[in-house]
Amino acid sequence: MLRSLFLFAAALSSVITPAACQTQTPTVTSVSSANLMPVPAEAHWGAARLSIKGQLSVQLETDSDPAVREASARFVARLAQRTKQVDAGKAPGLTIHYGRAGQAKLGEDESYSLRVTPMGIALTSATSIGALRGLATLEQLVVQDKKGFYFPEVDITDQPRFAWRGLLMDAARHFMPVSVVKRNLDGMAAVKLNVLHWHLSDDQGFRVESKLFPRLQQVGGEGHYYTQDQVKEIVRYAAARGIRVIPEFDMPGHTTALIAANPTLASNDSTYGVTDRWGILNIAIDPTRESTYEFLDKLFGEMTALFPDPYFHIGGDENDGRQWKRNPRIAAFMRENHMVKANGQLDNHALQTHFNRRILPLLTKYGKTMVGWDEILGPGLPESAVIQSWRGRKGLFEAAKAGHATLLSNGYYIDLNYGAASHYLNDPLPADAPLTDAQKKLILGGEATMWSEFVDSTIVDSRIWPRAAAVAERLWSPATVRDVPDMYRRLAAVSDEMELLGLQHRRAPEQLLKQLAAGRDVAPLRTLASVIEPVKEYKRHFQGFKYTTRTPLNRLVDAALPESEVAHQFGVQVDKLVQGISTETGSRMPKDASARAALIAVQTQLAQWQVNDKLLQPTLAASPSLQEYAPLSVRLSALSGLALEHLRMLEKGEVPSAAWQAAALKQVEAAKAPAGQTELVVVDSLRKLLAS
């Protein structure tokens, strides 16, 4: 039945065997159609094209894996929808050949070769997983011009630099419905991420159905959880896209929800409910009772059966041991077992290492390899444990030197609202890494992390995409691929692709803006929202607004994107303009065409911002939830007026007085102050312009 989805074309090309990739330098001839992300290891572009005149036909020379058949059908359907081609006719053909059915497992061969000629397309790979990666590349190759849609002529040989390329989704703090997880898996597949790290338990919730301990979801999950059938469906959905699913059940800290459901796990006599607060609560389960391990043994037995991947994450982060030290019985256990520092103080890290060493054989019994955050690293921890570093690259290197396989997440915390460039230039294995060749092989890759204190199921897409694609490229492409401006050019194309896949990273913020505008013209509010970003790092916890798990995320700060594309493009144009400004007497306006075009773009944008405040103030005044953002609107208008005045001076050959420039720069500094937990992010570009 499924094979009837495909029309068959003649075979096109022999198999090309990809080379090993760890140190390979990419060969990429840049063309305007190269919107590929991640950048492939090798790409040789021709001058011809393959026009798309009808529905693409597909021939599967190998058909041992239904995942390729299904992925090909999805690709053909999306291509037809995009190009509006429905009649097959004599359309060009795609031939797919892979050596064997692959598996979504660590170290699986993901290499592929893709050849596009005017006669058709050939995709070849050693495994079906490689075929999935090649289809993702092919979908990004589609170009439209005045003549219609086409594939550019190209010969690609590609493979990943790192085997572990992940995205952490936190469903414990804010629950993420199955549909949200699925569409983000589609996004992951599009940019060749291959691990979903599913954070399923924390202080604020336990999110998986347990048939052995139903209080875990009833009490610990407060009714918001995944049934075991839903977990299996997510795992199947991910595997069909070549993505592994690794669960995380955080312990011994971050366990308030676990203790609320099973009070016998507590390290003291207090009774806990599932917390609705954010932050580090320092509540931990008791690692000295045998009943703790009896419970965990049964829980692991049930949970590991739901997740076929051999890796299982136990968290292990942010436990300071204060509850252990305050409990006389636990303190006595620590002294009896020599868990004491040289200064006589109790060593909570030694007790946590004891805990890790006790649960590792439990996981081993169920065929799992333990993964934990870098706090679990300590003397006596078996080398089989995988260390995920969130605190810094130093911990990553220390773990590798101790013989542990390692993952990097430090620098990939996309919940902190930093720009894509900061993540893009962060490398798990930089050239100066103080490691031997054997230790370098222990660096498995890394993961982007989306913690969900300030993210719910509505806006989560806008916090992940498109920035996660920059991390995906860092983990897939050769280390020499580091062109930030070109990354941003391609990131815009990826953002378009994500929209076609059904992600809501644009639609959801726009809908929220319309709700905030409450029937008024949304355009002025959109203009302001497009140049503000949420404050960085964890500042939202400390700016006068009290958040709980029940706080609606429906303010302007939630509609604002983590990285403003408008601000980025404005900065690019300002840079071009400033570089072209003359130092000669008379008009200092730029003479070359590129700088002149930048001048027009900057002036147009400034003029819009200058008048926007007048248009926006009635909407702000009518909405109590928007009034806190009024200062940002006023500052944007004032600074834009100053910048326009400065450009007029330059055009006349006038030099701003020292007093004028000092007053202008003072306003620039004042504009840096956050409002409504957002920042005006064109301030630095305006400063650069005013200082020119």
Secondary structure, 3 states (H helix, E strand, C coil): CHHHHCCCCCCCCCCCCCCCCCCCCCEECCCCCCCCCCCCCEEEEEEEEEECCCCCEEEECCCCCHHHHHHHHHHHHHHHHHHCCCCCCCCCEEEEEEEECCCCCCCCCCCEEEEEECCEEEEEEEEHHHHHHHHHHHHHHCEEECCEEEEEEEEEEECCCCCEEEEEEECCCCCCCHHHHHHHHHHHHHCCCCEEEEEEEECCEECECCCCCCHHHHHHCCCCCECHHHHHHHHHHHHCCCCEEEEEECCCCCCHHHHHHCHHHECCCCCCCCCCCCCCCCCCECCCCHHHHHHHHHHHHHHHCCCCCCEEECCCCCCCCHHHHHCHHHHHHHHHCCCECCCCCECHHHHHHHHHHHHHHHHHHCCCEEEEEHHHCCCCCCCCCEEEECCCHHHHHHHHHCCCCEEECCCCEHHHCCCHHHHHCCCCCCCCCCCCHHHHCCEEEEEEEECCCCCCCCCHHHHHCCHHHHHHHHHHCCCCCCCHHHHHHHHHHHHHHHHHHCCCCCHHHHHHHHHHHCCCCCHHHHHHHCCEEECCCCHHHHCCCCCCCCCCCCCHHHHCCCCCHHHHHHHHHHHHHHHHCCCCCCCCCCCCHHHHHHHHHHHHHHHHHHHHHHHHHHHHHHCCCCHHHHHHHHHHHHHHHHHHHHHHHHHHCCCCCHHHHHHHHHHHHHCCCCECCEEECCHHHHHHHHCC
